[in-house]
Amino acid sequence: MMKNQMSMQDQFLNRVRRDKIRVAVELVTGIKLEGEIVSFDNFSLILRGEGDQLVYKHAISTISAGKKLESLEK
């Protein structure tokens, strides 16, 4: 039986959500948002900064963690 592996994206998002690590989210338009990811699904995430924002993943270019993360499983 194959092991159900989590995608790199889900591992990263789970880590920053669980550990309440602040992130910088850069959108494809160049706008930068900052806050903590409190929830996510296949299509969007909730970013808590100055209020809560629903951000669609297709609009995201880059997510940067505010601190170095221990290695994620490959």
Protein Blocks (a to p, Z undefined) as FASTA:
>chain_A
ZZddddfklmmmmmmmmnopacddddfkopacddddfbdcfkbccddfedcadddfklpf
bdcdfbdcddddZZ
